[in-house]
Amino acid sequence: MKEYEEVVTQGRKAATLNGILNLLTWDQEVFMPKGAIESRSSQIALMAHMIHEERTSKGFRHKLEALIDLDSGKIKHKGLTDLQKSAVYEFRKDFLKQTKLPSSFIKEFSETTSLAVQIWAKAKKENDFAAFAPSLEKIVKLNQKKADILGYENHPYDALIDLFEPGMKTSKLETLFSSLENGLSSLIKKVQEKPHVNDAFLFQTFEREKQILFGNLLLDELKIDSECMRLDESVHPFSIAMHPTDSRITTRIAEKNFMSSITSVLHEVGHGLYECNLPQEHFGTPLCDSLSIGIHESQSRLWETLIGYSKPFWDHFYPLLQNTFSKQLSSVDFDQFYKAIHNVKPSLIRVDSDEVSYCLHILLRFDLEKALIEGSLSVKDLPHVWKEKMQELFGICPQTDSEGCLQDIHWACGDFGYFPTYALGNLYAAHFFEGFSKKHALWEKDISKGDFSVLKTFLKEEVHCHGRRYSQEELAMRITGRELSDQTYLNYLEKKYLQGK
């Protein structure tokens, strides 16, 4: 119908511009010469401004108002299908949120964070928090301003979480994460009572060229379409997409920690598959958008941990790994390798942590960024408080800020409110995987043979293809018939690490 198609046409234009912005961002992290950062920051700021203008223009408002009452959310056009109604409801939500933020603010935020990413990368490399602190102070203030502009009822952090996990509240996270922290702390104590496995062989020198080779071998064995997705290197692994036909993923190579690259590839593959499986016939509408960052992270963590740390996965891949790194692993048998990669021990680095303690790293960041936004923690005190909380949660303390508060790129990107989605992603991943394993009882047999087709099809049909048609709660109920909680995730960890199942 004409009115709906007019909205979709303008939405498609904005989505295409966003794809160009993402391409600029990808290039900045992968190929761009360092000297181009100022011009690239201007380019990114201009693109962000153009996208915001496109999505909040009077023309778009007029077209959208022909379909839905912007104040009440009541559908006005009688000829819309149920699918189209879902898209229009989400178009309205986005429009109301985006029109609150002035284009001048969007431009300033984009330019500030684009520059900050480069400053952060240098500061991390040189362990120089003082060099990054002024940028972080600006970003914190901009996020506080953003929260005020968007509005909130109880806590300024609510407004920021909602940008990544629509509908989520600080109070709900505090309750959920308190329960999760108690469960994980208890579990870790029990796991660490078990004999420690010698995993020194995992930290030999593993040639970077062979790590890159094995990363691409993973994509080949998983039957990832090379015409849709490509793998490169960056300082911090990430995934970004321009269109369902164009997903870019990166990994990082650490010669003394080759598992870091493997898990990064699997993590980003999960993100990339989600993007590639969004229904491109709806490109430019919310039906071709990921549901939330928490759901996005559920896909990456499912592939990285529930699959990537499973016995069936390594039944298939360990012979290939031994063949690639014969000098390092030829004398290491399967059981020794499998037990070693499941060692549970404190880690300073979030992305290198074991799956039992991983969420504690997220809870630390949640507490700190919430405090920064509410003003109870100043940027200058961040390194000290970070170390205190690491000692409290893990019993270890980083000796450098590069291993502490400088380790993640997220704050440099301005992404306050993002970190909680990693923990939510783990909870959703366990939730969805429970639904998958009940529906496909022979999944272990398939994956041990290197056949990932059933899992990929399940995720595509149950999660990816819906875009934003359903809420997170509705999606969880559709797959398992139960609401999300931390218990399914804790049960998974307990069965694996305490019962050996």
C-alpha positions as CSV (number, residue, x, y, z in Angstrom):
1,M,0.0,0.0,0.0
2,K,1.2,3.5,-0.9
3,E,1.3,5.1,2.6
4,Y,3.3,2.2,4.1
5,E,5.7,2.0,1.1
6,E,6.5,5.7,1.5
7,V,7.5,5.1,5.1
8,V,9.6,2.1,4.1
9,T,11.3,4.0,1.2
10,Q,12.5,6.7,3.6
11,G,13.4,4.1,6.2
12,R,15.5,2.2,3.5
13,K,17.3,5.4,2.7
14,A,18.2,6.0,6.3
15,A,19.3,2.3,6.7
16,T,21.5,2.7,3.6
17,L,23.2,5.8,5.0
18,N,23.7,3.9,8.3
19,G,25.4,1.1,6.2
20,I,27.8,3.7,4.9
21,L,28.5,4.9,8.4
22,N,29.2,1.4,9.5
23,L,31.5,0.9,6.6
24,L,33.5,4.0,7.6
25,T,33.6,2.7,11.2
26,W,34.8,-0.8,10.1
27,D,37.5,0.7,7.9
28,Q,38.7,3.0,10.7
29,E,39.3,-0.1,12.9
30,V,40.7,-2.4,10.3
31,F,42.5,-0.6,7.4
32,M,42.5,3.2,7.8
33,P,45.9,4.9,8.3
34,K,46.2,6.5,11.7
35,G,46.8,9.9,10.3
36,A,43.3,10.0,8.8
37,I,41.5,10.0,12.2
38,E,40.5,13.7,12.2
39,S,39.1,13.6,8.7
40,R,37.4,10.3,9.4
41,S,35.8,11.7,12.6
42,S,34.4,14.6,10.6
43,Q,33.0,12.1,8.0
44,I,31.4,9.9,10.7
45,A,29.9,13.0,12.4
46,L,28.4,14.2,9.1
47,M,27.0,10.8,8.3
48,A,25.5,10.5,11.8
49,H,23.9,13.9,11.4
50,M,22.5,13.0,8.0
51,I,21.0,9.7,9.3
52,H,19.4,11.5,12.2
53,E,18.0,14.2,9.9
54,E,16.5,11.5,7.6
55,R,14.9,9.6,10.5
56,T,13.4,12.7,12.2
57,S,12.4,14.9,9.2
58,K,9.0,16.6,9.0
59,G,8.5,14.6,5.8
60,F,9.0,11.3,7.6
61,R,6.8,12.4,10.5
62,H,4.0,13.3,8.0
63,K,4.2,9.9,6.3
64,L,4.3,8.0,9.6
65,E,1.4,10.0,11.0
66,A,-0.7,8.7,8.1
67,L,-0.3,5.2,9.6
68,I,-0.3,5.7,13.3
69,D,-1.2,8.3,15.9
70,L,2.2,9.3,17.3
71,D,0.8,10.4,20.7
72,S,-1.4,7.4,21.5
73,G,0.2,4.7,19.4
74,K,-3.1,3.7,17.8
75,I,-3.0,2.4,14.3
76,K,-4.9,4.8,12.0
77,H,-4.7,3.0,8.6
78,K,-7.1,0.1,8.4
79,G,-5.4,-1.7,5.6
80,L,-2.2,-2.8,7.3
81,T,-1.3,-6.4,7.8
82,D,-0.2,-7.7,11.2
83,L,3.4,-7.7,10.1
84,Q,3.2,-4.2,8.8
85,K,1.5,-3.1,12.1
86,S,4.5,-4.5,14.0
87,A,6.9,-2.5,11.8
88,V,4.8,0.7,12.2
89,Y,4.7,0.3,16.0
90,E,8.5,0.0,16.1
91,F,9.0,2.9,13.6
92,R,7.0,5.1,16.0
93,K,9.1,4.1,19.0
94,D,12.3,4.9,17.2
95,F,10.9,8.2,15.9
96,L,9.8,9.4,19.3
97,K,13.2,8.5,20.8
98,Q,15.2,10.0,18.0
99,T,13.3,13.3,17.7
100,K,14.3,14.0,21.3
101,L,17.9,14.2,20.5
102,P,18.9,17.3,18.5
103,S,21.0,16.8,15.4
104,S,23.7,19.0,16.9
105,F,24.0,16.6,19.8
106,I,24.2,13.6,17.5
107,K,27.0,15.3,15.6
108,E,29.0,16.3,18.7
109,F,28.6,12.8,20.2
110,S,29.8,11.0,17.1
111,E,32.7,13.3,16.6
112,T,33.8,13.1,20.2
113,T,33.6,9.3,20.4
114,S,35.3,8.8,17.0
115,L,38.3,10.7,18.2
116,A,38.1,9.0,21.6
117,V,38.5,5.6,20.1
118,Q,41.9,6.4,18.7
119,I,43.0,8.1,21.9
120,W,41.9,5.1,23.9
121,A,43.8,2.7,21.6
122,K,47.0,4.6,22.2
123,A,46.4,5.0,25.9
124,K,45.7,1.3,26.3
125,K,48.9,0.4,24.4
126,E,51.0,2.8,26.5
127,N,49.1,2.2,29.8
128,D,48.3,5.9,30.1
129,F,44.9,6.4,31.6
130,A,45.6,10.1,32.1
131,A,45.8,10.6,28.3
132,F,42.3,9.1,27.9
133,A,40.6,10.6,31.0
134,P,39.7,13.9,29.4
135,S,37.9,12.2,26.6
136,L,36.1,9.9,29.0
137,E,35.0,12.8,31.1
138,K,33.5,14.4,28.0
139,I,31.8,11.1,27.1
140,V,30.3,10.7,30.6
141,K,28.9,14.2,30.5
142,L,27.5,13.7,27.0
143,N,25.8,10.5,28.2
144,Q,24.4,12.3,31.3
145,K,23.1,14.9,28.9
146,K,21.6,12.2,26.6
147,A,19.8,10.6,29.6
148,D,18.3,14.0,30.5
149,I,17.2,14.6,27.0
150,L,15.6,11.2,26.5
151,G,14.0,11.3,30.0
152,Y,13.6,8.7,32.7
153,E,11.5,8.0,35.7
154,N,13.8,6.6,38.4
155,H,17.4,6.5,37.3
156,P,19.3,8.3,34.5
157,Y,20.9,5.0,33.5
158,D,17.4,3.7,32.6
159,A,17.5,6.0,29.5
160,L,20.8,4.6,28.4
161,I,20.0,0.9,28.9
162,D,16.8,1.4,26.8
163,L,18.9,2.3,23.8
164,F,20.4,-1.2,23.8
165,E,17.9,-3.3,25.6
166,P,14.4,-1.7,25.1
167,G,12.2,-1.8,28.2
168,M,14.9,-2.8,30.6
169,K,15.3,-0.9,33.9
170,T,18.2,-0.4,36.3
171,S,16.1,-1.7,39.2
172,K,15.3,-4.9,37.3
173,L,19.0,-5.4,36.4
174,E,20.0,-4.8,40.0
175,T,17.7,-7.6,41.2
176,L,18.7,-10.0,38.5
177,F,22.4,-9.3,38.8
178,S,22.4,-9.6,42.5
179,S,20.9,-13.1,42.3
180,L,23.4,-14.0,39.5
181,E,26.4,-12.7,41.5
182,N,25.4,-14.8,44.5
183,G,24.9,-17.9,42.3
184,L,28.2,-17.5,40.4
185,S,30.2,-16.7,43.5
186,S,28.9,-19.9,45.2
187,L,29.6,-21.9,42.1
188,I,33.1,-20.6,41.6
189,K,34.0,-21.6,45.2
190,K,32.8,-25.2,44.6
191,V,34.5,-25.5,41.2
192,Q,37.9,-24.2,42.5
193,E,37.9,-26.9,45.2
194,K,38.4,-29.4,42.4
195,P,42.0,-30.3,41.3
196,H,43.6,-27.7,39.0
197,V,44.4,-28.8,35.5
198,N,47.8,-28.0,34.0
199,D,47.0,-25.7,31.0
200,A,50.5,-24.3,30.4
201,F,50.5,-25.8,26.9
202,L,47.8,-23.4,25.9
203,F,50.1,-20.4,26.4
204,Q,53.0,-21.4,24.2
205,T,53.7,-19.3,21.2
206,F,51.2,-20.0,18.4
207,E,52.2,-18.4,15.1
208,R,49.9,-15.6,14.1
209,E,49.7,-16.7,10.5
210,K,48.5,-20.1,11.6
211,Q,45.9,-18.6,13.9
212,I,44.5,-16.5,11.0
213,L,44.5,-19.7,9.0
214,F,42.6,-21.6,11.7
215,G,40.1,-18.7,12.0
216,N,39.2,-19.0,8.4
217,L,39.1,-22.8,8.7
218,L,36.5,-22.3,11.4
219,L,34.4,-20.3,9.0
220,D,34.7,-22.9,6.3
221,E,33.8,-25.8,8.6
222,L,30.8,-23.8,9.9
223,K,29.7,-23.3,6.3
224,I,29.7,-19.5,6.7
225,D,28.8,-17.9,3.3
226,S,32.0,-16.0,2.3
227,E,29.8,-13.9,0.0
228,C,28.0,-12.5,3.0
229,M,30.7,-12.4,5.7
230,R,34.4,-11.7,6.0
231,L,37.0,-12.0,8.7
232,D,39.7,-9.4,9.5
233,E,41.9,-8.3,12.5
234,S,41.4,-5.3,14.8
235,V,42.6,-4.1,18.3
236,H,39.3,-5.2,19.8
237,P,37.1,-7.9,18.1
238,F,33.8,-6.6,16.8
239,S,31.1,-7.3,14.3
240,I,29.3,-4.7,12.1
241,A,27.0,-5.0,9.2
242,M,26.0,-2.8,6.3
243,H,23.2,-5.0,5.0
244,P,22.1,-8.6,5.4
245,T,24.3,-9.4,2.5
246,D,27.4,-7.6,4.0
247,S,28.6,-8.5,7.5
248,R,32.1,-7.8,8.7
249,I,33.7,-9.6,11.7
250,T,37.1,-9.2,13.2
251,T,39.3,-11.1,15.7
252,R,42.5,-10.2,17.6
253,I,45.6,-12.3,17.5
254,A,47.6,-13.0,20.7
255,E,50.5,-15.3,20.0
256,K,50.6,-16.4,23.7
257,N,46.9,-17.0,23.9
258,F,45.6,-18.7,20.8
259,M,42.2,-19.6,22.3
260,S,41.4,-15.9,22.5
261,S,41.3,-15.7,18.7
262,I,39.2,-18.9,18.4
263,T,36.6,-17.7,20.9
264,S,36.6,-14.2,19.3
265,V,35.9,-15.7,15.9
266,L,33.0,-17.8,17.2
267,H,31.6,-14.9,19.2
268,E,31.6,-12.6,16.2
269,V,30.3,-15.4,13.9
270,G,27.2,-15.5,16.1
271,H,26.7,-11.7,15.6
272,G,27.4,-12.0,11.9
273,L,24.9,-14.9,11.3
274,Y,22.2,-12.8,13.1
275,E,22.8,-9.9,10.7
276,C,23.0,-12.1,7.6
277,N,19.7,-13.9,8.5
278,L,17.6,-10.8,9.0
279,P,14.9,-10.8,6.3
280,Q,16.4,-8.5,3.6
281,E,13.0,-8.1,1.9
282,H,12.2,-5.9,4.9
283,F,15.5,-3.9,4.8
284,G,14.9,-0.3,6.0
285,T,12.2,-1.4,8.5
286,P,12.4,-2.6,12.1
287,L,11.5,-6.1,10.8
288,C,15.1,-6.2,9.4
289,D,16.7,-4.9,12.6
290,S,18.0,-7.0,15.5
291,L,15.7,-7.1,18.4
292,S,18.1,-5.9,21.1
293,I,21.7,-6.0,22.0
294,G,21.0,-8.6,24.7
295,I,19.4,-10.9,22.0
296,H,22.4,-10.1,19.7
297,E,24.8,-11.1,22.5
298,S,22.8,-14.3,23.1
299,Q,23.7,-15.3,19.6
300,S,27.4,-14.6,20.0
301,R,27.7,-16.1,23.4
302,L,25.8,-19.2,22.3
303,W,28.3,-19.9,19.6
304,E,31.3,-18.9,21.7
305,T,30.5,-20.9,24.9
306,L,27.6,-23.3,24.7
307,I,28.9,-24.6,21.3
308,G,32.5,-23.5,21.3
309,Y,33.3,-25.0,24.7
310,S,31.2,-28.1,24.1
311,K,32.7,-31.6,23.8
312,P,30.9,-32.3,20.5
313,F,32.4,-29.2,19.0
314,W,36.0,-30.2,19.9
315,D,35.4,-33.8,18.9
316,H,35.2,-32.4,15.4
317,F,37.7,-29.5,15.6
318,Y,40.5,-30.8,17.8
319,P,42.1,-33.0,15.2
320,L,42.0,-30.0,12.8
321,L,43.6,-27.9,15.5
322,Q,46.3,-30.4,16.2
323,N,47.0,-30.6,12.5
324,T,47.4,-26.8,12.3
325,F,49.6,-26.6,15.5
326,S,51.3,-30.0,15.4
327,K,54.4,-28.7,17.1
328,Q,52.5,-27.4,20.1
329,L,49.7,-29.9,20.4
330,S,50.7,-33.2,18.9
331,S,51.5,-34.7,22.3
332,V,48.4,-33.3,24.0
333,D,45.5,-35.7,24.0
334,F,41.8,-34.7,23.7
335,D,40.9,-35.1,27.4
336,Q,43.9,-33.0,28.5
337,F,43.0,-30.3,26.0
338,Y,39.3,-30.3,26.9
339,K,39.9,-30.1,30.6
340,A,42.5,-27.3,30.2
341,I,40.2,-25.0,28.2
342,H,37.6,-25.4,31.1
343,N,39.9,-24.3,33.8
344,V,38.2,-21.9,36.1
345,K,40.6,-19.3,37.4
346,P,40.5,-15.5,38.0
347,S,41.3,-13.5,34.9
348,L,42.1,-9.8,34.7
349,I,40.7,-9.6,31.1
350,R,37.0,-9.9,30.4
351,V,37.3,-11.4,26.9
352,D,39.8,-14.0,28.2
353,S,37.8,-15.1,31.2
354,D,36.3,-18.6,31.7
355,E,32.6,-18.9,31.1
356,V,31.8,-19.4,34.8
357,S,33.3,-16.1,36.0
358,Y,32.6,-14.1,32.8
359,C,29.4,-12.5,34.0
360,L,31.2,-11.2,37.1
361,H,33.2,-9.0,34.8
362,I,30.0,-7.6,33.4
363,L,28.5,-6.9,36.9
364,L,31.7,-4.9,37.8
365,R,31.3,-2.7,34.7
366,F,27.5,-2.3,35.3
367,D,28.2,-1.0,38.8
368,L,30.9,1.4,37.7
369,E,29.2,2.9,34.7
370,K,26.0,3.3,36.6
371,A,28.0,5.2,39.3
372,L,29.7,7.3,36.6
373,I,26.3,8.3,35.1
374,E,24.6,9.1,38.4
375,G,27.7,11.1,39.5
376,S,28.7,9.1,42.5
377,L,32.0,8.1,40.9
378,S,34.4,10.5,39.2
379,V,36.5,9.6,36.1
380,K,39.7,10.3,38.0
381,D,38.8,7.7,40.7
382,L,37.9,5.0,38.1
383,P,41.3,3.2,38.0
384,H,41.4,2.9,41.8
385,V,37.8,1.8,42.2
386,W,38.2,-0.7,39.4
387,K,41.1,-2.3,41.2
388,E,39.2,-2.4,44.5
389,K,36.2,-4.2,42.9
390,M,38.5,-6.7,41.0
391,Q,40.0,-7.6,44.3
392,E,36.6,-8.0,45.9
393,L,35.1,-10.1,43.1
394,F,38.0,-12.1,41.9
395,G,40.7,-11.9,44.5
396,I,43.2,-10.4,42.0
397,C,44.2,-6.8,41.2
398,P,45.5,-5.4,37.9
399,Q,49.0,-3.9,38.0
400,T,48.2,-1.7,35.0
401,D,45.2,0.2,33.8
402,S,45.6,-1.5,30.4
403,E,44.6,-4.7,32.2
404,G,42.0,-2.7,34.1
405,C,39.7,0.1,33.2
406,L,41.4,0.6,29.7
407,Q,40.8,-2.9,28.5
408,D,37.5,-2.4,26.7
409,I,36.6,-0.1,23.8
410,H,32.9,0.5,24.8
411,W,33.3,3.6,26.9
412,A,35.5,5.2,24.2
413,C,32.6,4.5,21.8
414,G,30.2,6.2,24.2
415,D,28.3,3.0,24.7
416,F,27.1,3.4,28.3
417,G,24.3,1.0,29.0
418,Y,25.8,-1.7,26.7
419,F,27.7,-3.8,29.1
420,P,24.6,-5.3,30.9
421,T,23.6,-6.8,27.6
422,Y,26.6,-9.2,27.7
423,A,25.2,-10.8,30.9
424,L,21.7,-10.8,29.5
425,G,23.1,-12.4,26.4
426,N,24.4,-15.3,28.5
427,L,21.1,-15.8,30.2
428,Y,19.2,-15.6,26.9
429,A,21.7,-18.0,25.2
430,A,21.2,-20.6,27.9
431,H,17.4,-20.1,27.6
432,F,17.3,-20.5,23.8
433,F,19.8,-23.4,23.9
434,E,17.6,-25.3,26.3
435,G,14.7,-24.9,23.8
436,F,17.0,-26.1,21.0
437,S,18.3,-29.1,22.8
438,K,14.8,-30.3,23.7
439,K,13.6,-29.9,20.2
440,H,16.8,-31.5,18.7
441,A,17.9,-34.3,21.1
442,L,20.6,-35.5,18.7
443,W,22.4,-32.1,18.4
444,E,25.6,-33.5,20.0
445,K,25.9,-36.2,17.4
446,D,25.4,-33.7,14.5
447,I,28.0,-31.3,15.8
448,S,30.6,-33.9,16.6
449,K,30.4,-34.7,12.9
450,G,30.8,-31.1,11.9
451,D,27.2,-30.6,10.9
452,F,25.9,-27.3,12.3
453,S,23.0,-27.0,9.9
454,V,20.3,-27.9,12.4
455,L,21.4,-25.3,14.9
456,K,21.8,-22.6,12.3
457,T,18.4,-23.3,10.9
458,F,16.8,-23.3,14.4
459,L,18.4,-19.9,15.3
460,K,17.4,-18.5,11.9
461,E,13.8,-19.6,12.2
462,E,13.3,-19.0,16.0
463,V,15.3,-15.8,16.5
464,H,16.9,-14.1,13.4
465,C,14.0,-14.0,10.9
466,H,11.6,-12.1,13.2
467,G,13.6,-8.9,13.4
468,R,11.8,-6.8,15.9
469,R,8.4,-8.3,15.4
470,Y,8.3,-9.6,19.0
471,S,9.7,-8.3,22.3
472,Q,12.5,-10.0,24.1
473,E,10.0,-11.5,26.6
474,E,7.7,-12.7,23.8
475,L,10.6,-14.3,22.0
476,A,11.8,-16.1,25.2
477,M,8.2,-17.4,25.8
478,R,7.9,-18.6,22.1
479,I,11.1,-20.7,22.4
480,T,10.7,-22.2,25.9
481,G,7.4,-21.2,27.3
482,R,9.1,-19.6,30.2
483,E,10.2,-16.1,31.2
484,L,13.9,-15.3,31.4
485,S,15.7,-15.9,34.7
486,D,19.3,-16.5,35.8
487,Q,18.5,-20.1,36.9
488,T,18.7,-21.7,33.5
489,Y,22.2,-20.3,33.0
490,L,23.3,-21.3,36.5
491,N,21.9,-24.8,35.9
492,Y,23.9,-25.1,32.7
493,L,27.1,-24.1,34.4
494,E,26.5,-26.4,37.4
495,K,25.8,-29.4,35.3
496,K,28.9,-28.8,33.2
497,Y,31.5,-27.8,35.8
498,L,30.3,-29.7,38.9
499,Q,28.5,-32.7,37.5
500,G,30.6,-33.1,34.3
501,K,27.6,-33.3,32.0
